[in-house]
Structures are given as C-alpha cells and as structure tokens.
C-alpha cells in the first residue's frame, strides 16, 4: 500500500492581507502517484496565481519522492517551471 501526503502550510502572518497558501509540500511513496499529485497541487495554486496576476508556479524536486509546488514571482504569469534542487 502506498500513500501520498500534501501539506498546505498557512501563509505567514505578515502576508499582504491574504490567507491563501503560496506553496504545497508533497511526499510520495510510489512513483505512480507523482504525476497526479503534482497536477493536483498545481491546480490548487492556479486560482491563487490568477488572483495575484504577477507570478507563475515553480515545481521543485527536492529529493526522490519529495516536491515543492509554489507561487514564484521569477516565473512569468501563466507559466509553470520545473526544477531539481541541487
């Protein structure tokens, strides 16, 4: 049996009037879960990105099975970029 976790930390208290999460941390125990899990996380952040209108989404592979999906002002609005952490 495999499991996936999706954590949505709350925004810092000094965020500009928004309680929306700007990042999602993911951990997968099976490669079969990665694609769907990342798609769901990106979909969850698209609404917030559309409200901001000044950032895109960055998906970072932190290590095997661990990813971070976050709004990123260095990514153009409407785009999703993928990275692998060093």
Residue, then its C-alpha position, 0 to 999 in steps of 0.5 A: x500500500x502506498x500513500x501520498x501526503x500534501x501539506x498546505x502550510x498557512x501563509x505567514x502572518x505578515x502576508x499582504x492581507x491574504x490567507x491563501x497558501x503560496x506553496x504545497x509540500x508533497x511526499x510520495x511513496x510510489x512513483x505512480x502517484x507523482x504525476x497526479x499529485x503534482x497536477x493536483x497541487x498545481x491546480x490548487x495554486x492556479x486560482x491563487x496565481x490568477x488572483x495575484x496576476x504577477x507570478x507563475x508556479x515553480x515545481x521543485x524536486x527536492x529529493x526522490x519522492x519529495x516536491x515543492x509546488x509554489x507561487x514564484x514571482x521569477x516565473x512569468x504569469x501563466x507559466x509553470x517551471x520545473x526544477x531539481x534542487x541541487 
